[in-house]
Amino acid sequence: MKVKLIEGIEIPELKLFKRGKVRDVYECRNELLFVATDRISCFDVVLLDAIPYKGIVLTQLSSFWFDLTKDIVKNHIFSKDISDLEELASYREDLKGRSVIVKKSNPVSFECVVRGYLAGSGWKDYQKTGSVSGVKLPTGLIQAQKLPEPIFTPSTKEDTGHDMAVSFDYVKDHIGVELASKLRDLSIRLYQFAENFAAERGIIIADTKFEFGLLDDNLILIDEILTPDSSRFWPKDQYLPGKSQVSFDKQYVRDWLEATDWDKTPPAPRLPQEVIEKTSDKYLLAYKMLAGEELL
């Protein structure tokens, strides 16, 4: 399947609900149309270069995981089929594979990050404080080491600017003990299920983030789950703690950006074609290994 790069989509027939870093969201009858573009953001900045097939990978891999985890927690998927929506007829080719109709919910204002390994900002925090988001860890851990058990390290959810890591106590203070505890317990349960599933297919999920919403007072999964954008995927056969790992996610782009003199404020440097193509290949390979089939 050959598709063109979709960096954004304009649908005048529908009311724009939100344009995020990666997704364009439209009101569609009584639900929302989620469109995953090929935009990529790093360090909370949308880059000038898009990644081919990225939006399709995010949509299809999320749908795959939503189906697998629906017995753990319900999700926002209403319909994966837009073919019968006449108002979208002229956009079907651009929307193909990268769009889904979802239920409206009230988003919980925290990102639910679960870490099973010590990497990224968690590793940096541990080096400074011996803790990650207020969770005290054993001394002597090394980079990329598997943690004794997964930890819940939430963050604020910002539409613009940087998300901020916070403690579980901070979340409890803002949304209450009962809801905060449900978020933590569900997030860890989802991570453990996915981590075991992926390990059997040759991928380590080092960490990931979930987002939840409230629908009729019930928690449901929203946004995307367990994708190369929201997770660190490492090839199991190349895992070696004590250093930065080979990855199937956007860490490859982050590493390239970190090697430049960019100060992490817009605009970001342009990506070389090699980095764009390799990132696309990594996303497609992650899908193939997890879903067990070629996406294209």
N, C-alpha and C positions, 0 to 999 in steps of 0.2 A: 504494500500500500504506500503510494507516494503522496505526501501531503505538502501543502505549502506552509510556510512559517506564519503562524498567527500570533501577532504581538498585541492584538486587541481586536475587539469586534464591536461594531456599532449596529444596534438594532432599534431604529426609530419607532417601530411598532410597539415596543415595550418600554416601560419606565425603568430607567437605570436605578437600581436599589443601592448598589455599592460597587466601587472599583477598587479592588485590593491590590496588593503587591503582585499577585499572580492571577487572581480570578476577577472576571467581570460578572457581576450578579444583577439579574433583571427580575422584576416582578412579572410573573407569568400566571395569569388567572389568579387562583388562590394560593399558588405556591411560588417558588423561586427557581429561576433558571441559573444554574451554576455553569460558567464557561471557564475552563482552565486554559489559559493562554500559554504561549511558549516563553513568556517573560521569566526571568530568574532574578531573585534578590539574594544578596549576600550582605551580612552585617546591616540588615534592615534598609539597604539601598537597592532599588531596582536598577539592574545593569542596562547598559545601552544595547547590548547584544542579546538576542534570544537564542534558545536551544531547540533545534528541530525535534519534533515529536514529544517534547517534554510534557505539554498539556495532555496529550493522549495517554502517556504513561501514568501521570498523576490520576487521571479520571478512571482509567481501567484498573489500575492497581488498587486504588481506594475501593472501587466497587467489588473487587475480588475479596478484599479484607472485610468489607462491610458484610458480605454474604457469610463469610467464615465466622464472624464474631456476633452475629445477630442473636444467638442464644445466650450470650453473655450480657449484652446490652443492646437495646433497640437503637436504630440510627435514623437519620433524616431522609433517607432515600424514598422518594415518592414514585418516580418512574425513570427508567433508563432509556425510554423510547420517546423521541420527539416527533416521530414520523406523522402522527395524526394531528399535529398542531399546525393549522393552516397559516398562522401568523409567522411561522418560522420556515415556511416552505422555501423561500429564496435564500435562506442561510444554511440549509442543511449540509451542504458540502463542507463549509467552514466549521460547522458545529459537530460534524461526524466524529465520534470517538472521544470528544473532549467536553461533552456537555451532559448534564443530568438535571432532572427536575427534583427538587428537594422540598420537604415540608418547612414551613416557617416555625421558628422557635425563638426563645429568648436566650441568647448566648450567655454563658457564664463568663465572667470577665477575667478569667485566668487561663493560661495555657498549662496543661497538665503534663509536665515533663517527667519521664521515668528513665533512670540511668541504671544500666546493668554493668557498665564498664566505665573506667575513669578516663574520660577523653574531653577534648574541647574546652569550653569554659569551666567545666567541672574539674578538670585536671589543673587548670590555672588557679581556681579557688583553693583546691586542696593543697597546692604547693605553698600558698600564702598563709592559709589558716588551719589546715588539717581537717576542714569541713567543706561540705558542698550544700549551699542554701540552708545553712544551720544544722545539717545532719553531720554529726561527728563521725569520722571514719578512722579505722585503725591506722597506726603510724607505719611508715615504711612501704606504703603502696607505690607502685611505679606506673608510668604512663600506659594507658590502655589495659591495665590489669582488670580482671573480672572482680567485681565487688562481692563481698560475702552474701549479700542479698540485694535485690533491686531497691533503689531509693527514689522517693518522690521529691522532685525539686521544681516546684512550680515557678511560673513567671507571670508578670503582668502581660496583658494583650494590648498592644498599641497598633493603631491603624497607620500611624506615621511615627518615625523615630524608633528608638531602641526599646525592645522589651526588657524589663528589669527582673532579674532573679529575686525571688522573695522566699521567705521561710514558710513552712506549713502553719506556724502560729499566725503569721500575717494573713494568710488565707482565712483561717478560722475567725480572726478578728473582723474580717470584712464580710464574710458570707455566712458565718455561723458554723458551729462545730459539726452539726449533723450533715450539712451539704458538703463541707470540706472533707469530712471523713469518707463520704460516699465517693467523691471525686478521687481521692487518694486510693481507696481500695479497688475501685473499678479500673483505674489506670494501671495499677500494678498487676491486677489479674489479666488485663488485656495484654500487657507487655509480656508476662510470663507465657501466656498462650502463644503469642506471635513468635517469641524468641525460640521456643521449642520447635514450632512449626518450621521456621526459617532454618534452624540449625540442621534439620534433617535434609534440607535442600542446599546446604553448603554456604549459607549466609549467617553471619553473626549480626544480630541487631544490638548494637552497642548502647544506643539510647533512642528515644523517640518522644514525640509530643502528641497529646490528644486534646481535642477541644469538645466541649459538651454544651448542650443547650437544654432548656427546660420547655417541655411541651406538655400541657395539661398537668403541670406539677411533677412530671416524670423526667428523669435525666435521659437524654439520648445523645449518641455520638453525632457530631456535625463536622463540617469542613472536609478535611481529608484525613486518612489514617495510614500510617506505616508505608510511606512513600520515600523516595530518595530526597525529597524536599524536607520532610519532617522527621527523618531518621538518619542515623549513621549505620550504613550497611557495610560490613567487612567480609571479604572472602575467607571462609573458615580455614581453607587449606594454606593460606598465607599469613594467618594470624601469628604474631610474635610480639608479646608485651614488652614494653620498655622503649617504644618509639611510636611515631605517627604511623597509622596503618594505611595500607592500600584500601581504597573505598569504592563503592558503587553509588556514591551520592554526590551532593554538591560540595563536599569537603575538598574535592579536587580543584574546584573553582576558587574556593576560599584560600587554599594553599597558594595558588598562583597569584591571587590578589595580595596575600600577605608578603609575598616575595618582592612586591613593588614598593614604591615609596608613597602609595596612596594613603591618605589620612582618614579614610572611611566616611567621608562626607561627599555628597553628590557634587559633580558627576563622577562616576567610577571610570577607571581606565577601560578602553576597548579591549575585548578579549581577542587573542589570536585565533585564527581559523582552526588551528590544531586543538586548542582548548575547547572550542565550541563542539567540534566533531567528537572528541574523546568523551566529553560530558554526555552528549547524546547517546553514544555507544554504551556508556556505563548505565544510564537510565534504562535503556532497552534490555541490557543484559540482566539487570536486577529483576525486571518484570519476567523475563524468560525463566530465570532460576526459581523464582517464587511461584509463579502461576503455572509453570510446567509447559509453556507453549510460547511460540513466537508471537509477538504483537503485530509485526508487519508481514 
